[in-house]
Amino acid sequence: MSIDLDSTEQELRDMCRRYALAVCNGKMLFYPDDDGDAQYEAYDIKYTIDGDGNYRGVRVMIAGGGPNVYLDTYHEEIQGYWGGDSCKLIISDFEYIDEYWEEMYRCLK
């Protein structure tokens, strides 16, 4: 049985898949690479911390305005929303992202 998705829901799922692949392939960088260009922009950043103020994860908005897409290392997923549609994909191998955002969080303290 196949499910027909409307075009916006399919576009949202495709976008989330591309972001999840970038994360898992070590390509989602928020800082300048060897060429001096940051590959992704963080439009909004929310840290998850424990009761002692220790970093536990980050939720970064990586797309907004049409579909809103978030990278959430605490929940280990890419989360996408567009109108009434949503998509969540599990990610792995994102330690390099957590290391960067934990360092940014420590700079705030």
C-alpha positions as a printed Julia matrix, in Angstrom:
109×3 Matrix{Float64}:
  0.0    0.0    0.0
  1.48   3.35  -0.97
  0.66   6.65   0.61
  0.4    9.7   -1.62
  1.94  12.74   0.0
  1.06  16.27  -1.02
  3.91  18.26  -2.53
  4.7   20.31   0.59
  4.82  17.25   2.83
  7.13  15.5    0.37
  9.32  18.6    0.13
  9.52  18.78   3.93
 10.54  15.12   4.18
 13.14  15.52   1.43
 14.57  18.59   3.16
 14.77  16.78   6.51
 16.5   13.81   4.84
 19.12  16.1    3.29
 19.81  17.71   6.67
 19.98  14.33   8.44
 22.46  13.05   5.84
 24.59  16.17   6.27
 24.68  15.6   10.04
 25.52  11.9    9.8
 28.19  12.51   7.13
 29.99  15.13   9.23
 29.05  17.95   6.86
 26.84  20.17   9.06
 29.28  22.86  10.13
 28.28  26.12  11.79
 31.79  27.55  11.69
 34.1   28.38   8.79
 35.55  25.35   7.0
 38.91  25.18   5.22
 37.55  27.53   2.54
 36.49  30.07   5.18
 32.76  29.58   4.61
 30.27  28.44   7.24
 28.0   25.89   5.61
 24.95  26.3    7.87
 23.47  29.24   9.73
 21.86  28.97  13.15
 18.72  31.1   13.1
 17.78  30.27  16.69
 19.63  28.38  19.42
 18.18  26.76  22.54
 20.42  24.92  24.95
 19.27  22.0   27.1
 21.05  22.01  30.44
 20.66  20.04  33.64
 19.99  21.41  37.13
 23.68  22.12  37.66
 23.94  24.16  34.45
 25.79  21.43  32.56
 25.28  21.22  28.8
 23.13  18.29  27.66
 22.22  19.24  24.07
 21.16  21.98  21.71
 18.2   22.71  19.43
 19.23  24.81  16.43
 16.82  26.24  13.86
 18.48  25.58  10.5
 15.58  26.6    8.23
 12.65  28.9    8.74
 10.08  31.01   6.97
  8.42  28.26   4.95
  9.28  24.97   6.49
 10.86  25.27   9.93
 13.59  22.7   10.5
 15.51  22.08  13.71
 18.58  20.05  14.58
 18.05  18.7   18.12
 21.04  16.88  19.6
 19.33  16.28  22.97
 16.51  14.32  21.29
 18.91  13.08  18.57
 16.75  14.09  15.64
 16.01  16.46  12.8
 12.56  17.98  13.31
 10.66  19.59  10.45
  7.34  21.47  10.48
  5.4   23.06   7.63
  1.78  24.02   8.16
  0.08  20.92   9.56
  2.84  18.57   8.37
  5.72  17.36  10.49
  8.71  15.08  10.06
 11.18  13.7   12.6
 14.27  11.74  11.62
 16.73  10.12  14.01
 20.36  11.25  13.61
 23.67   9.77  14.69
 27.36  10.68  14.58
 26.67  14.28  15.61
 29.28  14.53  18.39
 31.2   17.12  16.37
 28.12  19.35  16.46
 27.61  18.89  20.2
 31.28  19.7   20.84
 30.97  22.98  18.94
 27.73  24.09  20.63
 28.94  23.02  24.08
 31.97  25.24  23.59
 29.69  28.11  22.52
 27.55  27.53  25.63
 30.63  27.64  27.89
 31.52  31.02  26.38
 28.17  32.34  27.66
 28.81  31.33  31.27
